[in-house]
């Protein structure tokens, strides 16, 4: 008569130890996954903020660089005069309060500074910090840094990015060429822009740019 074989298995202690080890392993994997997800989300948010700030800075820089451009500038050569309407006192590049800049240039390249109008590009431009958004002046709006907030347009979305600081620094250097006090004024603008994500206030960034204005100002 055959004797049945004894069936062996895990004891209760062994099962408990295996469960404990599995729990520890699962917790370690979960912690690793959570950490990787956190760093991935952080990287995505940092890139999003950086992209928003870079796009805004490039828009302002490209525009400011053209300040004072006049299609008929050659007409003044040899006359000893500066008849550039885009460098007249009322529209020449100015910085007010450190966070607002106004300027004009001949966008239509027709040599004429038009009247302020909502129907055409009136060749007057401006950027400023309003609340937590960067704004630009649209055609026809008040050409002043004190314009009402709803008179200018946001170019950043305050629901996504909170702009905490914007500064413009106008630098000038005059070179005398003669005769007399005649010369040219070299101009540049330093821009600093700081923002943070609304969804994560711990993510903040500051970017800067030095903008050389291409159109030097002739001093008669």
C-alpha positions in Angstrom: 0.0 0.0 0.0 1.4 3.4 -1.0 1.8 6.1 1.6 0.4 9.5 0.4 3.1 12.1 0.0 3.1 14.9 2.5 2.0 18.2 0.9 4.3 21.1 1.9 3.4 24.8 1.7 4.1 28.2 3.2 3.6 28.7 6.9 1.6 31.7 8.2 4.8 33.4 9.3 6.3 33.0 5.8 3.2 34.4 4.2 3.3 37.4 6.5 7.0 38.0 5.8 6.3 37.8 2.0 3.4 40.3 2.3 5.5 42.7 4.3 8.3 42.5 1.7 5.9 43.1 -1.1 4.4 46.0 0.7 7.8 47.6 1.2 8.7 47.1 -2.4 5.3 48.5 -3.6 5.8 51.5 -1.3 9.3 52.1 -2.7 8.0 51.9 -6.3 5.1 54.2 -5.5 7.5 56.8 -3.9 9.7 56.6 -6.9 6.8 57.1 -9.3 5.5 60.0 -7.2 8.9 61.6 -7.2 9.3 61.2 -10.9 5.9 62.6 -11.6 6.6 65.6 -9.3 9.8 66.4 -11.1 8.2 65.9 -14.5 5.4 68.3 -13.6 7.8 70.8 -12.2 9.9 70.7 -15.4 6.9 71.1 -17.6 5.7 74.1 -15.5 9.2 75.7 -15.6 9.3 75.4 -19.4 5.8 76.8 -19.7 6.7 79.9 -17.6 10.0 80.3 -19.5 8.2 80.2 -22.8 5.6 82.7 -21.8 8.2 85.2 -20.5 10.5 84.7 -23.5 7.7 85.3 -26.0 6.7 88.5 -24.2 10.2 89.8 -23.9 10.9 89.1 -27.6 7.8 90.9 -28.7 8.7 94.0 -26.7 12.4 93.9 -27.7 11.6 93.6 -31.5 9.2 96.6 -31.3 11.4 98.8 -29.1 14.4 98.2 -31.3 12.6 100.1 -34.1 11.8 103.2 -32.1 12.4 106.4 -34.1 12.5 104.8 -37.5 11.6 107.3 -40.3 11.4 106.3 -43.9 12.4 109.9 -45.0 15.5 110.2 -42.7 17.7 110.6 -45.8 16.0 114.0 -46.4 17.8 115.4 -43.4 21.3 114.5 -44.5 23.4 117.6 -44.9 20.7 120.0 -43.6 21.9 120.1 -40.0 18.3 119.6 -38.9 16.3 116.8 -37.4 12.8 116.8 -38.8 12.0 113.2 -37.8 8.4 113.3 -36.6 8.9 110.0 -34.8 11.5 111.7 -32.6 9.4 114.7 -31.7 9.0 115.4 -28.0 5.4 114.1 -27.9 6.3 110.7 -29.3 10.0 110.2 -28.7 10.9 107.1 -26.7 10.3 107.7 -23.0 10.2 105.6 -19.8 7.8 106.5 -17.0 7.8 105.0 -13.6 10.3 102.4 -14.6 7.7 100.0 -15.8 6.1 101.8 -18.8 7.7 102.7 -22.1 6.2 104.8 -25.0 7.7 105.2 -28.5 6.8 105.7 -32.1 8.2 104.5 -35.5 7.2 104.7 -39.2 5.5 101.3 -39.4 3.9 102.1 -42.8 7.2 103.5 -44.1 5.4 106.5 -45.7 7.3 109.2 -43.8 4.2 110.5 -42.1 3.1 110.3 -38.5 -0.7 109.9 -38.7 -3.3 111.2 -36.2 -4.3 108.8 -33.4 -6.9 106.5 -34.9 -8.6 103.2 -34.2 -9.0 102.4 -37.9 -5.3 102.3 -38.8 -2.0 101.5 -37.1 -1.2 105.0 -35.8 2.5 104.3 -35.4 2.5 104.9 -31.6 3.4 102.0 -29.3 3.8 101.3 -25.6 4.2 98.5 -23.1 3.6 98.6 -19.3 2.9 96.5 -16.2 -0.7 96.8 -15.2 -1.6 94.7 -12.1 -0.1 91.3 -12.8 -0.2 91.5 -16.6 1.9 93.1 -19.3 -0.1 95.4 -21.6 0.5 96.9 -25.0 -1.1 100.0 -26.4 -3.5 99.2 -29.3 -4.2 101.8 -32.1 -6.4 104.6 -31.0 -5.9 104.1 -27.3 -4.6 106.8 -25.0 -0.9 107.4 -25.7 0.0 107.7 -22.1 1.3 105.5 -19.3 -1.7 106.7 -17.1 -4.3 105.3 -19.6 -7.0 103.2 -17.9 -6.3 99.5 -17.7 -9.2 98.7 -20.1 -7.8 101.1 -22.6 -4.8 99.0 -23.3 -4.6 95.2 -24.1 -3.1 92.4 -22.1 -0.4 90.4 -23.9 0.0 88.0 -20.9 -2.8 86.0 -19.3 -2.9 86.8 -15.6 -4.9 83.6 -15.1 -1.8 81.6 -16.2 1.2 83.7 -15.5 1.5 86.4 -12.8 3.9 89.1 -13.8 5.5 90.4 -10.6 7.9 92.9 -12.0 8.7 94.7 -15.3 11.3 97.4 -15.7 12.7 99.5 -18.6 15.9 101.4 -18.3 16.6 103.9 -21.1 20.3 104.5 -21.6 21.7 107.4 -23.7 25.1 108.4 -24.8 25.8 111.5 -26.9 28.7 111.7 -29.3 29.6 115.2 -30.5 30.4 115.3 -34.2 30.4 119.1 -34.8 30.2 121.8 -35.9 29.3 123.3 -32.6 27.1 121.0 -30.4 25.9 118.8 -33.3 26.1 115.1 -32.6 24.1 111.9 -32.3 22.6 110.3 -29.3 23.0 106.5 -29.0 20.1 104.9 -27.2 19.4 101.5 -25.7 16.9 99.9 -23.3 17.5 97.3 -20.7 14.4 95.2 -20.0 13.8 93.0 -17.0 10.7 90.7 -16.7 9.8 88.6 -13.7 6.9 86.2 -13.5 5.5 83.2 -11.7 2.9 80.5 -12.5 -0.5 81.1 -11.0 -0.8 77.3 -10.5 2.5 77.0 -8.7 3.8 80.2 -7.0 7.1 78.4 -6.2 8.0 78.6 -9.9 9.4 82.0 -10.6 11.8 83.3 -13.2 13.5 86.6 -14.2 14.8 87.2 -17.7 16.6 90.3 -19.0 17.5 91.7 -22.4 19.6 94.6 -23.6 18.0 96.3 -26.7 20.1 98.6 -28.9 17.8 101.0 -30.6 18.8 101.0 -34.3 17.9 104.6 -35.0 20.3 107.1 -33.5 18.9 110.6 -32.7 20.6 113.5 -34.4 21.2 116.6 -32.3 21.2 119.8 -34.4 
